[in-house]
Amino acid sequence: MKKNGILNSEISKVFADLGHTDQIMIADIGLPIPVGVKKIDLAIDMGKPRFIDVLDIVLKEMQVEKYMIANEIKSNNQEQLEAIKNATNDIDVEWVSHEEMKHRSKNVKAIIRTGEATPYSNVILQSGVIF
C-alpha cells in the first residue's frame, strides 16, 4: 500500500505517464468534460473537495512549468484567483478566455473534477521537467 503522496491510483498513474508539456486540468463541478478525455471525478458533495485543496496537493506531486486560467476569474471570483496565485508562486501564467479553456480541455491527458461550486475555478497545468 502506498503510504504518502497522492493515494488516488488514477491520478498517480496520470502523473507517472506525463511528459514535458503534457497537460492536465483541475475543474469545478460545472465544467463540461469533452468526449474522449479521461475524467477523474473526486466530487462527493457540492463544494467538496474544494478546488484549491486539490490544486495544493497536485502541485506537491507534479512539476508544473506553466498554468492557464480564464480571464473571467478576475472579475467573477477574486477570492479563488488569490488562492491560485498563492498556491502557484512563481509559476508562469497564461490568461485565456473561458471559452478557450473549454476548447483546450479537449487536449489534456485528464481532467480532475472537484466539487467546487464557484465560477471559473478551472486550471490547466502544463508539465515541466525535473532536470
DSSP file (Angstrom, degrees, kcal/mol; ACC not computed):
  #  RESIDUE AA STRUCTURE BP1 BP2  ACC     N-H-->O    O-->H-N    N-H-->O    O-->H-N    TCO  KAPPA ALPHA  PHI   PSI    X-CA   Y-CA   Z-CA
    1    1 A M              0   0    0      0, 0.0     2,-0.1     0, 0.0     0, 0.0   0.000 360.0 360.0 360.0 133.2    0.0    0.0    0.0
    2    2 A K        -     0   0    0      1,-0.1     3,-0.1     5,-0.1     5,-0.0  -0.461 360.0-166.5 -65.7 136.7    1.3    3.5   -0.9
    3    3 A K        +     0   0    0     -2,-0.1     2,-0.3     1,-0.1    -1,-0.1   0.550  59.0  18.3-110.5  -6.9    1.9    5.4    2.3
    4    4 A N  S    S+     0   0    0      2,-0.1    -1,-0.1     3,-0.0     2,-0.1  -0.965  92.9  37.3-154.1 174.0    2.4    9.0    1.1
    5    5 A G  S    S-     0   0    0     -2,-0.3     2,-0.4    -3,-0.1     7,-0.0  -0.370 109.8 -10.7  77.3-164.8    1.7   11.4   -1.8
    6    6 A I        -     0   0    0      1,-0.2    -2,-0.1    51,-0.1     6,-0.0  -0.550  58.6-168.5 -70.9 123.3   -1.4   11.2   -3.8
    7    7 A L        +     0   0    0     -2,-0.4     2,-0.5    -4,-0.1    -1,-0.2   0.657  55.9 105.1 -88.2 -18.2   -3.2    8.0   -2.9
    8    8 A N     >  -     0   0    0      1,-0.2     4,-2.4     2,-0.1     5,-0.2  -0.520  62.6-152.8 -66.4 117.6   -5.7    8.1   -5.8
    9    9 A S  H  > S+     0   0    0     -2,-0.5     4,-2.1     1,-0.2    -1,-0.2   0.837  90.4  53.8 -66.5 -33.8   -4.4    5.4   -8.2
   10   10 A E  H  > S+     0   0    0      2,-0.2     4,-2.0     1,-0.2    -1,-0.2   0.927 111.7  44.4 -66.5 -43.7   -5.9    7.1  -11.3
   11   11 A I  H  > S+     0   0    0      2,-0.2     4,-2.4     1,-0.2    -2,-0.2   0.921 112.3  52.3 -66.7 -43.7   -4.2   10.4  -10.5
   12   12 A S  H  X S+     0   0    0     -4,-2.4     4,-2.2     1,-0.2    -1,-0.2   0.896 109.6  50.0 -58.8 -41.0   -0.9    8.8   -9.7
   13   13 A K  H  X S+     0   0    0     -4,-2.1     4,-1.4     2,-0.2    -1,-0.2   0.911 108.7  51.6 -65.0 -43.4   -1.0    6.9  -13.0
   14   14 A V  H  X S+     0   0    0     -4,-2.0     4,-0.7     1,-0.2     3,-0.4   0.937 111.3  47.8 -59.1 -46.7   -1.7   10.0  -15.0
   15   15 A F  H >< S+     0   0    0     -4,-2.4     3,-1.0     1,-0.2    -1,-0.2   0.902 108.7  53.9 -61.9 -41.8    1.3   11.8  -13.3
   16   16 A A  H 3< S+     0   0    0     -4,-2.2    -1,-0.2     1,-0.2    -2,-0.2   0.797 110.8  47.7 -63.2 -27.6    3.6    8.8  -13.9
   17   17 A D  H 3< S+     0   0    0     -4,-1.4    -1,-0.2    -3,-0.4    -2,-0.2   0.534  86.4 114.1 -91.4  -7.7    2.7    9.0  -17.6
   18   18 A L    <<  -     0   0    0     -3,-1.0     2,-0.2    -4,-0.7     3,-0.0  -0.387  43.7-169.7 -70.3 140.3    3.2   12.7  -18.1
   19   19 A G    >   -     0   0    0      1,-0.1     3,-2.0    -2,-0.1   108,-0.2  -0.688  44.7 -57.7-114.8 175.6    5.9   14.0  -20.3
   20   20 A H  T 3  S+     0   0    0      1,-0.3   108,-0.2    -2,-0.2    -1,-0.1  -0.337 124.8   9.2 -58.9 130.4    7.3   17.5  -20.8
   21   21 A T  T 3  S+     0   0    0    106,-2.6    -1,-0.3     1,-0.3   107,-0.1   0.277  91.3 136.0  77.8  -3.4    4.5   19.9  -22.0
   22   22 A D    <   -     0   0    0     -3,-2.0   105,-3.4   106,-0.1     2,-0.4  -0.379  43.8-144.1 -63.7 154.4    1.7   17.4  -21.4
   23   23 A Q  E     -A  126   0A   0     84,-0.3    86,-3.4   103,-0.2    87,-0.5  -0.931  21.8-175.4-129.0 147.7   -1.3   19.0  -19.7
   24   24 A I  E     -A  125   0A   0    101,-2.0   101,-2.8    -2,-0.4     2,-0.4  -0.877  17.5-140.2-126.9 165.8   -3.9   18.1  -17.1
   25   25 A M  E     -Ab 124 111A   0     85,-2.2    87,-3.4    -2,-0.3     2,-0.5  -0.983   6.2-156.4-129.9 140.8   -6.9   20.1  -15.9
   26   26 A I  E     -Ab 123 112A   0     97,-2.5    97,-2.3    -2,-0.4     2,-0.3  -0.980  31.2-173.2-110.0 127.6   -8.4   20.6  -12.4
   27   27 A A  E     - b   0 113A   0     85,-2.9    87,-2.8    -2,-0.5    89,-0.3  -0.841  24.7-117.6-128.5 155.8  -12.0   21.6  -12.9
   28   28 A D    >   -     0   0    0     -2,-0.3     3,-0.9    85,-0.2    89,-0.2  -0.263  47.4 -93.2 -78.2 176.6  -15.0   22.8  -10.9
   29   29 A I  T 3  S+     0   0    0     87,-2.8    88,-0.1     1,-0.2    -1,-0.1   0.697 120.1  52.6 -67.7 -20.0  -18.2   20.8  -10.8
   30   30 A G  T 3  S+     0   0    0     86,-0.3    -1,-0.2    88,-0.2    87,-0.1   0.572  74.7 114.3 -96.9  -9.0  -19.8   22.6  -13.7
   31   31 A L    <   -     0   0    0     -3,-0.9     2,-0.2     1,-0.1    -4,-0.1  -0.425  69.7-121.3 -66.6 129.1  -17.1   22.3  -16.4
   32   32 A P        -     0   0    0      0, 0.0    -1,-0.1     0, 0.0    -2,-0.1  -0.524  22.6-136.5 -68.9 135.4  -18.3   20.2  -19.4
   33   33 A I        -     0   0    0     -2,-0.2     3,-0.1    78,-0.0     6,-0.1  -0.834  20.8-123.5 -95.4 120.9  -15.9   17.2  -19.9
   34   34 A P    >   -     0   0    0      0, 0.0     3,-1.7     0, 0.0     2,-0.1  -0.280  32.0 -96.7 -63.6 147.0  -15.1   16.6  -23.5
   35   35 A V  T 3  S+     0   0    0      1,-0.2     3,-0.1     3,-0.0     0, 0.0  -0.408 110.1  22.2 -59.8 133.4  -15.8   13.2  -25.0
   36   36 A G  T 3  S+     0   0    0      1,-0.3     2,-0.4    -2,-0.1    -1,-0.2   0.289  92.8 116.1  91.8 -10.3  -12.7   11.1  -25.0
   37   37 A V  S <  S-     0   0    0     -3,-1.7    -1,-0.3     1,-0.0     2,-0.2  -0.798  73.8-110.7 -94.0 133.1  -10.9   12.9  -22.2
   38   38 A K  E     -c  110   0A   0     71,-0.6    73,-2.8    -2,-0.4     2,-0.5  -0.413  32.3-157.3 -62.6 126.7  -10.2   10.9  -19.1
   39   39 A K  E     -c  111   0A   0     71,-0.2     2,-0.7    -2,-0.2    73,-0.2  -0.941  10.5-168.0-109.7 124.7  -12.3   12.2  -16.2
   40   40 A I  E     -c  112   0A   0     71,-3.0    73,-2.3    -2,-0.5     2,-0.8  -0.928  17.3-156.1-108.8 105.4  -11.2   11.5  -12.6
   41   41 A D  E     +c  113   0A   0     -2,-0.7    73,-0.1    71,-0.2    71,-0.1  -0.734  29.6 160.8 -94.5 110.8  -14.2   12.5  -10.6
   42   42 A L        +     0   0    0     71,-2.8    72,-0.2    -2,-0.8    73,-0.2   0.511  34.8 124.1 -99.7  -8.8  -13.5   13.5   -7.0
   43   43 A A        +     0   0    0     70,-0.7     3,-0.1    71,-0.3    71,-0.1  -0.323  21.1 159.5 -60.7 124.5  -16.7   15.3   -6.4
   44   44 A I        -     0   0    0      4,-2.5     2,-0.3     1,-0.5    -1,-0.2   0.554  67.4  -4.8-118.3 -18.0  -18.5   13.9   -3.4
   45   45 A D  B >  S-F   48   0B   0      3,-1.6     3,-2.7     4,-0.1    -1,-0.5  -0.961  95.9 -64.8-166.1 161.5  -20.8   16.8   -2.4
   46   46 A M  T 3  S+     0   0    0     -2,-0.3    70,-0.2     1,-0.3    69,-0.1  -0.400 126.5   6.6 -57.5 118.0  -21.4   20.3   -3.5
   47   47 A G  T 3  S+     0   0    0     68,-3.5    -1,-0.3    -2,-0.3    69,-0.2   0.398 101.3 141.1  89.8  -2.3  -18.2   22.2   -2.7
   48   48 A K  B <   +F   45   0B   0     -3,-2.7    -4,-2.5    67,-0.3    -3,-1.6  -0.986  63.6  21.5-131.6 128.6  -16.3   19.0   -1.6
   49   49 A P  S    S-     0   0    0      0, 0.0    66,-1.9     0, 0.0    67,-0.5   0.636  96.8-130.6 -73.9 158.6  -13.5   18.6   -2.3
   50   50 A R     >  -     0   0    0     65,-0.2     4,-1.7    64,-0.1     5,-0.2  -0.444  12.0-124.0 -72.9 147.4  -12.6   22.3   -2.8
   51   51 A F  H  > S+     0   0    0      1,-0.2     4,-2.7     2,-0.2     5,-0.2   0.920 109.9  51.7 -54.1 -49.3  -10.7   23.2   -6.0
   52   52 A I  H  > S+     0   0    0      1,-0.2     4,-2.6     2,-0.2    -1,-0.2   0.836 105.7  54.7 -66.2 -32.8   -7.9   24.9   -4.0
   53   53 A D  H  > S+     0   0    0      2,-0.2     4,-1.7     1,-0.2    -1,-0.2   0.918 111.5  44.7 -64.4 -42.6   -7.3   21.8   -1.8
   54   54 A V  H  X S+     0   0    0     -4,-1.7     4,-2.7     2,-0.2    -2,-0.2   0.929 112.8  51.1 -67.0 -44.8   -6.9   19.6   -4.9
   55   55 A L  H  X S+     0   0    0     -4,-2.7     4,-2.6     1,-0.2    -2,-0.2   0.930 108.1  52.6 -58.0 -46.3   -4.6   22.1   -6.6
   56   56 A D  H  X S+     0   0    0     -4,-2.6     4,-0.7     1,-0.2    -1,-0.2   0.909 112.9  44.0 -56.6 -44.5   -2.4   22.4   -3.5
   57   57 A I  H >X S+     0   0    0     -4,-1.7     4,-0.8     1,-0.2     3,-0.8   0.913 112.4  51.7 -69.1 -43.0   -1.9   18.6   -3.4
   58   58 A V  H >X S+     0   0    0     -4,-2.7     4,-2.3     1,-0.2     3,-1.1   0.902 104.6  57.1 -60.8 -41.4   -1.4   18.3   -7.1
   59   59 A L  H 3< S+     0   0    0     -4,-2.6    -1,-0.2     1,-0.3    -2,-0.2   0.732 101.8  56.7 -65.5 -20.9    1.3   21.0   -7.0
   60   60 A K  H << S+     0   0    0     -3,-0.8    -1,-0.3    -4,-0.7    -2,-0.2   0.751 117.3  33.9 -75.9 -24.4    3.2   18.9   -4.5
   61   61 A E  H << S+     0   0    0     -3,-1.1     2,-0.4    -4,-0.8    -2,-0.2   0.705 110.2  64.0-103.3 -25.8    3.3   15.9   -6.8
   62   62 A M  S  < S-     0   0    0     -4,-2.3     2,-0.7    -5,-0.1    -1,-0.1  -0.866  72.2-131.7-114.1 134.0    3.6   17.4  -10.3
   63   63 A Q        -     0   0    0     -2,-0.4    65,-2.9    65,-0.2     2,-0.5  -0.743  33.5-169.5 -78.5 113.6    6.4   19.5  -11.9
   64   64 A V  E     +D  127   0A   0     -2,-0.7    63,-0.2    63,-0.3     3,-0.1  -0.924  23.4 174.6-113.6 127.0    4.5   22.4  -13.4
   65   65 A E  E    S+     0   0A   0     61,-2.5    27,-0.8    -2,-0.5     2,-0.3   0.646  72.8   2.4-100.9 -19.3    6.1   24.9  -15.8
   66   66 A K  E     -De 126  92A   0     60,-1.1    60,-3.1    25,-0.2    -1,-0.3  -0.981  59.4-158.9-161.9 151.1    3.0   26.9  -16.7
   67   67 A Y  E     -De 125  93A   0     25,-2.0    27,-2.4    -2,-0.3     2,-0.4  -0.973   9.3-145.0-135.6 156.2   -0.7   27.1  -15.9
   68   68 A M  E     +De 124  94A   0     56,-2.4    56,-2.0    -2,-0.3     2,-0.3  -0.959  19.8 170.9-120.7 135.4   -3.7   28.6  -17.8
   69   69 A I  E     - e   0  95A   0     25,-1.7    27,-2.2    -2,-0.4     2,-0.3  -0.943  36.8 -95.2-137.8 163.2   -6.7   30.2  -16.2
   70   70 A A  E >   - e   0  96A   0     52,-0.4     3,-1.6    -2,-0.3     4,-0.3  -0.561  19.8-135.2 -82.5 137.9   -9.6   32.2  -17.6
   71   71 A N  T >  S+     0   0    0     25,-2.8     3,-1.8    -2,-0.3     4,-0.4   0.828 101.2  71.1 -53.4 -34.5   -9.6   36.0  -17.7
   72   72 A E  T >> S+     0   0    0     24,-0.3     4,-1.4     1,-0.3     3,-0.6   0.696  80.8  72.1 -62.7 -20.2  -13.2   35.9  -16.3
   73   73 A I  H <> S+     0   0    0     -3,-1.6     4,-2.2     1,-0.2     8,-0.3   0.820  85.5  68.8 -64.5 -28.7  -12.0   34.8  -12.9
   74   74 A K  H <4 S+     0   0    0     -3,-1.8    -1,-0.2    -4,-0.3    -2,-0.2   0.876 114.5  23.8 -58.3 -39.7  -10.5   38.3  -12.3
   75   75 A S  H <4 S+     0   0    0     -3,-0.6    -1,-0.2    -4,-0.4    -2,-0.2   0.563 130.0  42.0-103.7 -10.0  -14.0   39.9  -12.1
   76   76 A N  H  < S+     0   0    0     -4,-1.4    -3,-0.2     1,-0.1    -2,-0.2   0.544 125.4  18.8-116.8  -8.9  -16.1   36.9  -11.0
   77   77 A N     X  +     0   0    0     -4,-2.2     4,-2.1    -5,-0.2     3,-0.3  -0.255  60.5 159.5-160.1  62.0  -14.1   35.0   -8.4
   78   78 A Q  H  > S+     0   0    0      1,-0.2     4,-2.3     2,-0.2     5,-0.2   0.841  76.5  57.6 -58.8 -37.5  -11.4   37.2   -6.9
   79   79 A E  H  > S+     0   0    0      1,-0.2     4,-1.8     2,-0.2    -1,-0.2   0.924 109.0  44.6 -61.9 -44.8  -11.0   35.0   -3.8
   80   80 A Q  H  > S+     0   0    0     -3,-0.3     4,-2.5     2,-0.2    -1,-0.2   0.893 110.2  55.9 -66.9 -39.0  -10.2   31.9   -5.8
   81   81 A L  H  X S+     0   0    0     -4,-2.1     4,-2.6    -8,-0.3    -2,-0.2   0.923 107.5  48.7 -58.7 -45.2   -7.8   33.9   -8.0
   82   82 A E  H  X S+     0   0    0     -4,-2.3     4,-2.3     1,-0.2    -1,-0.2   0.894 110.5  51.0 -62.5 -39.9   -5.9   35.0   -4.9
   83   83 A A  H  X S+     0   0    0     -4,-1.8     4,-2.1     2,-0.2    -1,-0.2   0.902 110.6  49.2 -64.4 -40.7   -5.8   31.4   -3.7
   84   84 A I  H  X S+     0   0    0     -4,-2.5     4,-2.3     2,-0.2    -2,-0.2   0.931 110.6  50.2 -63.5 -46.1   -4.5   30.2   -7.1
   85   85 A K  H  X S+     0   0    0     -4,-2.6     4,-1.1     1,-0.2    -2,-0.2   0.905 111.5  48.7 -59.6 -41.9   -1.8   32.9   -7.1
   86   86 A N  H  < S+     0   0    0     -4,-2.3    -1,-0.2     1,-0.2    -2,-0.2   0.882 113.7  46.6 -64.9 -38.6   -0.7   31.9   -3.6
   87   87 A A  H  < S+     0   0    0     -4,-2.1    -2,-0.2     1,-0.2    -1,-0.2   0.842 114.7  45.1 -72.9 -34.1   -0.5   28.2   -4.5
   88   88 A T  H >< S+     0   0    0     -4,-2.3     3,-2.3     1,-0.2    -1,-0.2   0.583  78.9 176.6 -92.0 -10.0    1.4   28.7   -7.7
   89   89 A N  T 3< S-     0   0    0     -4,-1.1    -1,-0.2     1,-0.3    -2,-0.1  -0.187  71.6  -1.0  47.7-111.7    4.0   31.1   -6.5
   90   90 A D  T 3  S+     0   0    0      2,-0.0    -1,-0.3    -2,-0.0     2,-0.2   0.224  94.6 128.5 -96.8  13.6    6.4   31.8   -9.4
   91   91 A I    <   -     0   0    0     -3,-2.3   -25,-0.2    -6,-0.1   -26,-0.1  -0.506  67.4-106.6 -72.0 136.1    4.9   29.5  -12.0
   92   92 A D  E     -e   66   0A   0    -27,-0.8   -25,-2.0    -2,-0.2     2,-0.4  -0.320  35.5-150.3 -61.7 142.5    4.2   31.3  -15.3
   93   93 A V  E     -e   67   0A   0    -27,-0.2     2,-0.5    -3,-0.1   -25,-0.2  -0.920   9.5-159.4-118.4 143.4    0.6   32.0  -16.0
   94   94 A E  E     -e   68   0A   0    -27,-2.4   -25,-1.7    -2,-0.4     2,-0.5  -0.990  14.0-147.0-120.2 123.6   -1.2   32.3  -19.4
   95   95 A W  E     +e   69   0A   0     -2,-0.5     2,-0.3   -27,-0.2   -25,-0.2  -0.774  28.3 159.8 -92.4 129.2   -4.5   34.1  -19.4
   96   96 A V  E     -e   70   0A   0    -27,-2.2   -25,-2.8    -2,-0.5   -24,-0.3  -0.891  42.7 -90.1-138.0 168.4   -7.2   32.9  -21.8
   97   97 A S     >  -     0   0    0     -2,-0.3     4,-2.1   -27,-0.2     5,-0.1  -0.387  37.0-113.6 -74.6 160.9  -10.9   33.2  -22.2
   98   98 A H  H  > S+     0   0    0      1,-0.2     4,-2.3     2,-0.2     5,-0.2   0.883 119.9  54.8 -62.0 -37.7  -13.2   30.7  -20.5
   99   99 A E  H  > S+     0   0    0      1,-0.2     4,-2.0     2,-0.2    -1,-0.2   0.899 107.3  49.7 -62.6 -39.7  -14.3   29.5  -24.0
  100  100 A E  H  > S+     0   0    0      2,-0.2     4,-2.9     1,-0.2    -2,-0.2   0.881 107.5  54.7 -66.0 -38.0  -10.6   29.0  -24.9
  101  101 A M  H  X S+     0   0    0     -4,-2.1     4,-1.7     2,-0.2    -2,-0.2   0.937 108.6  48.1 -59.1 -46.3  -10.2   27.0  -21.7
  102  102 A K  H  < S+     0   0    0     -4,-2.3     4,-0.4     1,-0.2    -1,-0.2   0.897 112.3  49.5 -62.2 -39.3  -13.1   24.7  -22.7
  103  103 A H  H >< S+     0   0    0     -4,-2.0     3,-1.3     1,-0.2    -2,-0.2   0.932 111.7  48.0 -63.9 -45.7  -11.5   24.3  -26.1
  104  104 A R  H >< S+     0   0    0     -4,-2.9     3,-2.1     1,-0.3     4,-0.3   0.758  95.3  74.2 -68.0 -24.3   -8.1   23.5  -24.7
  105  105 A S  G >< S+     0   0    0     -4,-1.7     3,-0.9     1,-0.3    -1,-0.3   0.729  82.7  70.7 -62.2 -19.2   -9.7   20.9  -22.3
  106  106 A K  G <  S+     0   0    0     -3,-1.3    -1,-0.3    -4,-0.4    -2,-0.2   0.686 100.8  45.7 -68.3 -17.8  -10.1   18.7  -25.3
  107  107 A N  G <  S+     0   0    0     -3,-2.1   -84,-0.3    -4,-0.2    -1,-0.2   0.344  85.4 109.2-111.2   5.2   -6.3   18.1  -25.5
  108  108 A V  S <  S-     0   0    0     -3,-0.9   -70,-0.2    -4,-0.3   -84,-0.2  -0.460  70.5-128.1 -80.5 157.3   -5.5   17.5  -21.8
  109  109 A K  S    S-     0   0    0    -86,-3.4   -71,-0.6     1,-0.3     2,-0.3   0.815  86.5  -8.8 -72.0 -31.2   -4.4   14.0  -20.6
  110  110 A A  E     - c   0  38A   0    -87,-0.5   -85,-2.2   -73,-0.1     2,-0.5  -0.980  56.8-138.1-162.7 153.5   -7.0   14.0  -17.8
  111  111 A I  E     -bc  25  39A   0    -73,-2.8   -71,-3.0    -2,-0.3     2,-0.7  -0.984  14.0-153.1-118.1 122.1   -9.5   16.3  -16.1
  112  112 A I  E     -bc  26  40A   0    -87,-3.4   -85,-2.9    -2,-0.5     2,-0.6  -0.858  16.3-152.2 -93.5 113.2   -9.7   16.0  -12.3
  113  113 A R  E     -bc  27  41A   0    -73,-2.3   -71,-2.8    -2,-0.7   -70,-0.7  -0.774  13.6-170.9 -93.2 122.0  -13.3   17.1  -11.4
  114  114 A T        -     0   0    0    -87,-2.8   -71,-0.3    -2,-0.6   -64,-0.1  -0.381  35.9-112.2 -97.2-179.8  -13.7   18.6   -7.9
  115  115 A G        +     0   0    0    -66,-1.9   -68,-3.5   -73,-0.2   -67,-0.3   0.324  66.7 140.9 -92.6   6.6  -16.8   19.5   -6.0
  116  116 A E        -     0   0    0    -67,-0.5   -87,-2.8   -89,-0.3   -86,-0.3  -0.225  31.3-173.3 -56.2 133.9  -16.0   23.2   -6.3
  117  117 A A        +     0   0    0    -89,-0.2    -1,-0.1   -88,-0.1   -67,-0.0  -0.195  47.1 103.0-125.9  39.8  -19.1   25.3   -7.0
  118  118 A T  S >  S-     0   0    0      3,-0.1     3,-1.0   -41,-0.0   -88,-0.2  -0.933  79.3 -88.0-120.3 150.4  -17.7   28.8   -7.6
  119  119 A P  T 3  S+     0   0    0      0, 0.0   -39,-0.1     0, 0.0     3,-0.1  -0.203 100.2   1.9 -65.3 141.9  -17.3   30.3  -11.1
  120  120 A Y  T 3  S+     0   0    0      1,-0.2     2,-1.6   -40,-0.0   -50,-0.3   0.746  74.6 151.5  61.5  30.1  -14.2   29.9  -13.2
  121  121 A S    <   +     0   0    0     -3,-1.0     2,-0.3    -5,-0.1    -1,-0.2  -0.533  35.2 115.1 -89.2  69.1  -12.5   27.5  -10.8
  122  122 A N        +     0   0    0     -2,-1.6   -52,-0.4   -95,-0.2     2,-0.3  -0.989  38.4 178.9-138.7 143.7  -10.6   25.7  -13.5
  123  123 A V  E     -A   26   0A   0    -97,-2.3   -97,-2.5    -2,-0.3     2,-0.5  -0.995  19.5-147.9-146.4 140.7   -6.9   25.5  -14.3
  124  124 A I  E     -AD  25  68A   0    -56,-2.0   -56,-2.4    -2,-0.3     2,-0.5  -0.952  19.3-157.0-106.0 127.6   -4.8   23.7  -16.9
  125  125 A L  E     -AD  24  67A   0   -101,-2.8  -101,-2.0    -2,-0.5     2,-0.5  -0.904   2.6-150.5-108.0 129.0   -1.4   22.7  -15.6
  126  126 A Q  E     -AD  23  66A   0    -60,-3.1   -61,-2.5    -2,-0.5   -60,-1.1  -0.878  22.1-120.3-103.2 127.3    1.4   22.1  -18.1
  127  127 A S  E     - D   0  64A   0   -105,-3.4  -106,-2.6    -2,-0.5   -63,-0.3  -0.375  28.4-168.0 -68.8 135.8    4.1   19.6  -17.1
  128  128 A G        -     0   0    0    -65,-2.9     2,-0.3  -108,-0.2   -65,-0.2  -0.303  25.2 -98.4-102.5-167.1    7.7   20.7  -16.8
  129  129 A V        -     0   0    0     -2,-0.1  -110,-0.0  -109,-0.1   -65,-0.0  -0.866  12.4-142.7-116.7 154.6   10.8   18.6  -16.4
  130  130 A I              0   0    0     -2,-0.3    -1,-0.1     1,-0.2    -2,-0.0   0.330 360.0 360.0-100.2   8.0   12.7   17.8  -13.2
  131  131 A F              0   0    0      0, 0.0    -1,-0.2     0, 0.0     0, 0.0   0.358 360.0 360.0-123.3 360.0   16.2   18.1  -14.7
